[in-house]
Amino acid sequence: MRQTNQTQVTEFLLLGLSEDPHTQQLLFILFLGVYLVTVLGNLLLMSLVQVDSRLHTPMYFFLCHLSLADLCFSTNIVPQALAHLLSRKKVMSFPRCAAQLLLFLIFGCTQCALLAVMAYDRYVAICSPLHYPSIMTWRVCAQLATGSWSSGIVVSVVDTTFTLTLPYRGSNTIAHFFCEAPALLVLASTDTRTPEMAIFLMGVLILLIPVSLILVSYSRILLTVVKMRSAAGRLKAFSTCGSHLVVVILFYGSAIVTYMTPKSSKDQEKLVSVFYAMVTPMLNPLIYSLRNKDVKGALRKVAPRNFSCRFGI
């Protein structure tokens, strides 16, 4: 599966995660289970927010957008990876690879912005509770959600443009299981310092700046929570913010390793990509649901009584 040096690459061969048939079968079963949990968990969470009026608050409004981004993010990657695990010919056309890269960046960058917005929402709710209704109006929430999606689109277009406008006339073998910018840049038949710098700057914009805002927000939240006299209030605040912090650490940590640090081994890069492309979208609804009484209460209302009792909801 090689292209000659004189012709533009028209398709890519993905090496995937393993060449061993037995390992591929095990990975197929594992990834299929992860994807099904991801789809069911995010759809369930979005449905509960829609049907239960108690969840019609800014926090759950942003959580719905995060679930939608998670669902689209995973769907863009996992079905193709599953198909390749059962196929001998792991080939993607150039346009299809370009579309996957663009969508991957849109949904991934949107998640980055949404997590920062959710941290701001928790900051206002805990540090300025009396002003919360006047600050986090539905108009402001809509503007913040729109800004999150818009920033994701802008960053993704910049990264995709710098990546795909390079000439690809040599090897077409990608040492990855999906089309990701760092894996593609290795194949470019020209100097890649300019696109690498552009991607790094976009990473600063969509990764490091939101992380900095989240850290500032939670440092202020921590100071406010420590000063609370009510033990129940401190416990509720820590429980709500703890869920968000777990998601932030899992997603941002793996993304920063891939896009903001010196290149590591290809196996390590693929392992990190598996984590934020497959595992994190599955964990988000589980983390928010299992640690949230409001979500469990909404699920108890719609779930059959026997099911609720059996699973302790």
N, C-alpha and C positions, 0 to 999 in steps of 0.2 A: 504493500500500500504506500508507495512512494510516488511523488510527482517529480518531473524533471525540473532542472534549474531554470529552464526558459519559460515555463508555463505557470500561470497563476493557480494556486491551490483551489480546487473546487469542492473538496470534501476533506473531512478530518477523520482519522482513525483514533479512537479513544482506547487506551490500554486498560482502563478500569482499575479496580482495586486488587484483583487477583487473576492469575491465569489458570489456577487450579480448578477443575470442574467441581470437585466436591466443596471447595471453599465458596465458589460462586453460588452453589445451591443453598448453602447455609446463609450466605449474605442475602440471597433473594428472600428467603423466609423471614429473616430478621428485618430487612428493610420494608417488606410488605406489611409486617405487623406494625412497625413504627409509623408507616404512612397511614394505615387505617386508623390508628389511634389519633394521629394528627388531624385527619379529616373529621372524624367523629367528634373529637374533643373541641375543635374550633367551631364547627357548625353548631354543636350543642350549646357552647358558651354564647355565641351570637344569638341563637334562638331564645335562650333564657332571658337575655337582656331585652329582647324585643317584646316578650310576652309578659314579663313581670314589671309592673310599674315602679316597684321599689328600686329597681336597677336603672331607672331612667335618670341617671346622674352623670356629671362630667367624667368621673373616673371610669365608669362602665362604657360611656360613649367612646372614650379613647381606647378602652380595652377591646371594643368591637372592631375598631379600625386595626388594632394590632393583630387580632385574630384573623381578619381578612387578609392582611399582609402576610401573615404566617402561612395561611392556607394556600395563597397564590405562590408564595416563595417555594414551598415544598412541592406543590404540584408542577411547577416549572422544572424541577430537578428529578424528583424521585421516580415518576413513571418511566422516563427515558432510561434512568439507571437500572430499573428493574428489567426493562426490555433487553438491555444490553447484557445483563447477567445471564439471560437465557439464549442469547444469540452468539454465534461465532463471529459474525461480521458486525463489529461495533463501529459503525460508520455514521457520520452526520454530515450533511451538506453544509457548505459555507453559509448560505442564508439562514438555515435552521440554527446553526451554531451562533450566528450573529443575533438572532432573535432570542435565543436562550440567554446569552450574555446580557443583552439589554434588559430583559425582564428580571433576571436574577438581580441585577444591580438596582433596578427600580424598587422592587419589593424589599430588598435587603437594606438599601439606604433609607427607605421610608420607615422601616422598623427602627433604625437608629434615631431618626428625628422624633418618632412617636414616643420612644422610651424617655427622651429628654423632656418632652411635653408632659408625660405622665409624672415625672419627677417634679416638675414645676407645679402641677396640679396638687400633688401631695404636700408640697411646701406651703402653698397658699392655704390648703385645708387645715394644716396643723399649726402653722405659725401665725396665720391671720384668720381664724375661724369666723369671727364676726363680719369680716369683709368678704368672705369667700363667695356668698351669693352674688354680690355686686361686681366682683372681679371676674369670676368664672361664669359669665353669662353664656347662654347658648350661642349667641353671635360670636363671642370670643372663642368658644370651643370649636365652632365651625371654621373660623379663620385659622386656628392652630392646626386643625386636622388638614385643611387645604394646604397650608404652608408645609406640613410634613410631606404630603404626597408630591407637592410641587418641587421641593428640594430634592426628593428622591429621584424625580424625573430629570431634573437639571444635571445632577451629579452623574447619573447613569448615562445620559447622552454624551457628556464630556468624556467619561472614561471609555465608553464604547467607540466613540469617534476616533480617539487617539489610538485605540487598540486595533480597530479593524481597517483603518486607512493605511496601515503599514503594508508593504509588499510581502506576500507569503508565497515564495517560489521554491522553497527547499523541502524539508521534511514536513509531512502532514500528520505525524504521529504525536498525539497529545498524551502526556504521561499523567492523565487525570481521568475522572469518571464523568465530568461534564465540562462545558466550555466556560472557563474562568480566565479573567484577564492575565494574571501572572503566568498561567500555563501556556497561554497563546503567545505572549510576548517572547517566550523562549524560542519560538519557531520563526519569528520574523527574520527576513533576510536583509536586514539593515540595522543600523544603530538604534537602540531603543531607549536611550537615556532621556529623550524629551518626553515620550509617553509615560515612562516610569516616573518622571518628576511630576507630570500632570496628575497621574493617579495618586501619587503621594500627597500632593496638595489637596486633592479632592478628599483624600482620607483624613487629612487634618480638619477639613471643613465638616465632614459628616461623621467622623469618629471621635477625634480628640476634643473638638470643641463641645459636642454634646456630653461626652464623658466628664469634661471639666465642669459644665453646668450642673450635671447630676451630682458630682461630688460636693460642689458648693451648696446645692439645695439640701443634700442629706446631712451635711455638717451643721447647717442651720436647724434642720429638723431635729437632729440629735440633741443640740443644746436646748431646744424648746421642750423636747420630751423629758429630758433629765430634770428640768425645773417643774414638771407637772407634780402636783400634790397627790392626785388620784392614781393609785396603782392600776386600777382598771383602765384608766385613760392611757397610761403608759403602755400597758399590754396591748391595747387595741392599736395604738399608733405603731408600735414595733411590729405587730403582726401584719398590718397593712403594708408598711414600708419594706418589711423583710421580704415579702413576696416579690416586690418590684426590684429590690437589690439583687436577689438571686438571678432573676432574668437578665438584669444588666450585666452582672459578672460573667454569666455564661455566654451571652451573645457578643458583647463588646470584647471580652477577653480573646475569644477565638478569632474574631474579625481583625483585631489589631495585630495578632500574631501573623496573620496572612498578608495584610496589606501595609503594615507600618513597621515591620522589623526586618532585619537581614534575612535573606533566603535560607531556609533550612533544607533538609533532605526532602525528596519528592514524596516519600512514604509518609513523613511527618506532615507535610502540607495536605496530602489527601486525607489523613486522619483528622486534622483540624477542620477541613472542609466538611467532612461527614458530620462533625459535631454541630456546626452552625447551620448547615443546610438541611439536616434531617432531625437531629436530636432536639435542638432548641425549639423549633416550631411545635414539636410534640409536647415538650415540657411546659410551655407557657400556659396553656389552658389548665393543665393539671395543677401547676403551682398556684395559680390564682383561684382555682375552684376549691382545692382541698384545704386551703388556708383561709377561706373567706366564708363567713357564716351567711352572708346575704345570698351568695351564689348557691350554697348548699340548701338554704331555705327555699329558693326559687325552684331548685331541682326537686326538692321534696314535694312541692305543690303539683308538679307535672308528672312525677314518676309514680308508677303503681305502688300501692301500699306494701305489697309483699317484697317488691324490689327494694324499696327504701329501707325496710326492716332488715333484709338480708345483708345489705351492704352498709348498714349503719349510717344512712344519710339522715 
